[in-house]
């Protein structure tokens, strides 16, 4: 049995198993392919997982391990080097573990669709969160020519803090939530931004896809903002992962 899976913690919100299980059924591979969820609270347990699952052929990586996984790999593809985070692990033919990033492709492709007919060079973006997913978002924004500021709970040379958003929000059309805030089962939470200052000129993109409409998106929609959830990105990055796993090295 060819085994694929997802590592992260927690994984109760994840749609990945459902997505790949249905994909295997559609492709007539359900008898030979299986997708599992591997909750790893500690990335140091990753080598034990590899030993216990000898049929693993490919792994997806999610919060909080997209950067922590990198020392356990034998090499990085250019996509992972560009972003500085890994969300796909390929088991190479020589037994090596190679890290890739398909979040970049999934986010960039879905964002271009969301912002169709807009001049991207005139858009400014606030990126909420600076973890592994945020790094893929920032890399895509740079390549699209969209200026941005990253927002974190604590101010640093690289990030502004949430207290600074009210003074900026009128000039930053695009607001991207790269944090897990609002993810099931904590669907009653949302990032701390001044929603009362949002207008029909704002675009809210949430990488969260469970629930499909987060409180972040609901509050934006109430003010007339355009909204976009993370499900298309999930599908796009999953298809890219499947391509990576099945492309001979």
C-alpha positions as CSV (number, residue, x, y, z in Angstrom):
1,X,0.0,0.0,0.0
2,X,1.4,3.4,-1.0
3,X,1.0,5.7,2.0
4,X,0.8,9.5,1.9
5,X,0.0,11.7,4.8
6,X,0.0,15.0,6.7
7,X,2.1,16.0,9.7
8,X,1.2,18.9,12.0
9,X,-0.5,19.6,15.3
10,X,-3.5,19.8,15.7
11,X,-5.1,18.3,12.6
12,X,-8.8,18.2,13.5
13,X,-9.5,21.0,11.1
14,X,-7.7,19.5,8.1
15,X,-9.5,18.6,4.8
16,X,-6.4,17.0,3.3
17,X,-7.3,13.3,4.1
18,X,-10.8,13.8,2.6
19,X,-9.4,15.5,-0.5
20,X,-6.8,12.8,-1.3
21,X,-9.0,9.9,-0.4
22,X,-11.6,11.2,-2.9
23,X,-8.8,11.8,-5.4
24,X,-7.6,8.2,-5.1
25,X,-11.1,6.9,-5.6
26,X,-11.6,9.0,-8.7
27,X,-8.3,7.8,-10.1
28,X,-9.0,4.2,-9.3
29,X,-6.2,4.1,-6.8
30,X,-8.1,3.4,-3.6
31,X,-6.9,-0.2,-3.4
32,X,-3.3,0.8,-3.6
33,X,-3.1,4.3,-2.1
34,X,-4.0,5.6,1.3
35,X,-3.7,9.0,3.0
36,X,-3.2,9.3,6.8
37,X,-3.1,12.1,9.3
38,X,-0.1,12.1,11.7
39,X,-0.5,14.4,14.6
40,X,3.0,15.3,15.8
41,X,3.1,17.6,18.8
42,X,6.9,17.4,18.8
43,X,8.8,17.5,15.5
44,X,11.6,15.4,17.2
45,X,9.2,12.4,16.8
46,X,9.5,12.7,13.0
47,X,12.2,10.0,12.7
48,X,10.1,7.6,14.8
49,X,7.2,8.2,12.4
50,X,9.4,7.3,9.4
51,X,10.4,4.0,11.0
52,X,6.8,3.1,11.9
53,X,5.4,3.9,8.4
54,X,7.8,2.2,6.0
55,X,5.3,2.5,3.1
56,X,5.4,6.3,3.1
57,X,5.8,7.8,-0.3
58,X,5.1,11.5,0.3
59,X,4.2,13.9,3.2
60,X,2.4,17.2,3.5
61,X,3.5,19.5,6.3
62,X,1.3,22.0,8.1
63,X,1.4,24.2,11.2
64,X,3.5,24.3,13.3
65,X,6.2,22.3,11.5
66,X,6.8,24.0,8.1
67,X,10.1,25.4,9.2
68,X,11.0,23.0,12.1
69,X,11.0,20.1,9.7
70,X,13.8,21.4,7.6
71,X,16.8,20.1,9.6
72,X,15.3,16.5,9.2
73,X,15.5,16.7,5.4
74,X,18.4,15.8,3.1
75,X,17.9,18.7,0.8
76,X,15.6,21.5,-0.4
77,X,14.1,22.1,-3.8
78,X,14.4,25.7,-5.1
79,X,10.7,26.3,-4.2
80,X,11.4,25.7,-0.5
81,X,14.7,27.6,-0.6
82,X,12.8,30.6,-2.1
83,X,10.1,30.6,0.6
84,X,12.1,29.4,3.6
85,X,9.5,26.8,4.6
86,X,8.5,23.3,3.6
87,X,5.0,21.9,3.1
88,X,5.7,18.9,0.9
89,X,8.3,16.2,1.4
90,X,9.3,14.0,-1.6
91,X,10.8,10.6,-1.0
92,X,13.4,10.5,-3.7
93,X,14.4,7.4,-5.6
94,X,17.8,7.4,-3.8
95,X,16.0,7.4,-0.4
96,X,16.7,11.0,0.3
97,X,14.0,13.3,1.7
98,X,13.6,16.5,-0.3
99,X,11.6,19.5,0.9
100,X,9.4,21.5,-1.5
101,X,6.9,24.3,-1.1
102,X,3.6,24.2,-2.9
103,X,1.9,26.8,-0.7
104,X,3.6,29.5,-2.9
105,X,2.0,28.1,-6.1
106,X,-1.4,27.7,-4.4
107,X,-1.5,31.1,-2.9
108,X,-0.1,33.0,-5.9
109,X,-2.4,31.3,-8.4
110,X,-5.6,31.8,-6.3
111,X,-4.7,35.4,-5.4
112,X,-4.3,36.3,-9.1
113,X,-7.8,35.0,-9.7
114,X,-9.2,36.9,-6.7
115,X,-7.6,40.2,-7.8
116,X,-8.5,39.8,-11.5
117,X,-8.7,43.2,-13.3
118,X,-6.8,45.0,-10.6
119,X,-3.4,46.7,-11.2
120,X,-1.4,44.7,-8.7
121,X,1.4,47.3,-8.6
122,X,-1.0,49.8,-7.0
123,X,-2.0,47.5,-4.2
124,X,-0.6,47.4,-0.6
125,X,-1.1,44.4,1.6
126,X,-1.1,43.7,5.3
127,X,0.1,40.1,6.0
128,X,-1.2,38.9,9.4
129,X,1.2,36.3,10.8
130,X,4.8,35.5,10.0
131,X,5.0,31.7,10.2
132,X,5.7,29.2,7.5
133,X,2.5,30.0,5.5
134,X,3.2,33.7,5.8
135,X,6.6,33.2,4.2
136,X,5.0,31.6,1.2
137,X,2.6,34.5,1.0
138,X,5.3,37.1,1.2
139,X,7.4,35.4,-1.5
140,X,4.3,35.5,-3.8
141,X,3.5,39.1,-3.1
142,X,7.1,40.1,-3.9
143,X,6.9,38.3,-7.3
144,X,3.6,39.9,-8.0
145,X,4.9,43.4,-7.3
146,X,2.5,43.9,-4.3
147,X,4.0,46.0,-1.5
148,X,3.3,44.6,2.0
149,X,3.9,44.9,5.7
150,X,3.9,41.8,7.9
151,X,2.0,42.0,11.2
152,X,2.9,40.1,14.3
153,X,1.9,40.2,18.0
154,X,5.3,41.8,18.8
155,X,7.0,44.6,16.8
156,X,10.4,43.9,15.3
157,X,12.6,45.2,12.5
158,X,10.7,42.9,10.1
159,X,7.1,43.3,11.5
160,X,4.7,45.9,12.7
161,X,2.3,45.0,15.5
162,X,-1.4,44.9,15.5
163,X,-1.7,48.3,17.4
164,X,-0.3,50.0,14.3
165,X,-2.9,48.7,11.9
166,X,-5.6,51.4,12.5
167,X,-3.3,54.1,11.1
168,X,-2.6,52.1,8.0
169,X,-5.8,50.3,7.1
170,X,-7.2,53.0,4.8
171,X,-4.1,52.7,2.5
172,X,-3.8,48.9,2.5
173,X,-6.5,47.3,0.3
174,X,-5.5,43.7,0.7
175,X,-5.5,42.0,4.1
176,X,-4.3,38.4,4.3
177,X,-4.7,36.3,7.3
178,X,-1.9,33.8,7.5
179,X,-2.4,32.9,11.1
180,X,-4.5,30.0,12.4
181,X,-6.8,32.4,14.3
182,X,-10.4,31.5,13.5
183,X,-9.8,27.9,12.5
184,X,-12.2,25.2,13.7
185,X,-12.9,24.5,16.5
186,X,-12.1,28.1,17.6
187,X,-14.4,29.6,14.9
188,X,-15.6,32.4,17.2
189,X,-12.1,34.1,17.0
190,X,-10.7,36.5,14.5
191,X,-7.6,38.6,14.0
192,X,-7.5,41.9,15.9
193,X,-7.9,44.5,13.2
194,X,-10.3,47.5,13.1
195,X,-13.1,46.0,11.1
196,X,-15.2,49.2,11.5
197,X,-12.6,50.9,9.1
198,X,-13.1,48.4,6.3
199,X,-14.8,49.5,3.1
200,X,-15.9,48.1,-0.3
201,X,-12.4,48.9,-1.5
202,X,-10.8,46.2,0.7
203,X,-10.0,42.7,-0.2
204,X,-9.8,40.1,2.6
205,X,-8.1,36.8,1.9
206,X,-8.1,34.1,4.7
207,X,-5.8,31.1,4.4
208,X,-8.1,29.3,6.8
209,X,-10.6,27.0,5.0
210,X,-12.4,25.4,7.9
211,X,-14.9,27.1,8.4
212,X,-15.3,28.2,4.8
213,X,-16.4,31.6,6.0
214,X,-14.4,32.7,9.1
215,X,-15.4,35.5,11.4
216,X,-12.6,37.5,9.8
217,X,-14.4,37.2,6.4
218,X,-17.8,37.6,7.8
219,X,-16.9,40.9,9.4
220,X,-15.2,42.1,6.2
221,X,-18.3,41.2,4.1
222,X,-20.5,43.2,6.5
223,X,-18.5,46.2,5.5
224,X,-18.7,45.5,1.8
225,X,-15.2,44.1,1.4
226,X,-14.5,41.4,-1.1
227,X,-13.6,38.1,0.5
228,X,-11.8,34.9,-0.3
229,X,-11.2,31.7,1.8
230,X,-8.3,29.3,1.7
231,X,-10.0,26.3,0.0
232,X,-8.9,27.1,-3.6
233,X,-5.3,27.5,-2.3
234,X,-5.6,24.1,-0.5
235,X,-6.8,22.4,-3.7
236,X,-4.1,24.0,-5.8
237,X,-1.2,23.2,-3.4
238,X,-2.5,19.6,-3.0
239,X,-2.5,19.1,-6.8
240,X,1.0,20.6,-7.0
241,X,2.1,18.2,-4.2
242,X,0.7,15.2,-6.1
243,X,2.6,16.4,-9.2
244,X,5.8,16.7,-7.1
245,X,5.4,13.2,-5.6
246,X,4.9,11.6,-9.0
247,X,7.5,13.4,-11.0
248,X,10.7,11.3,-11.4
249,X,13.8,13.0,-10.0
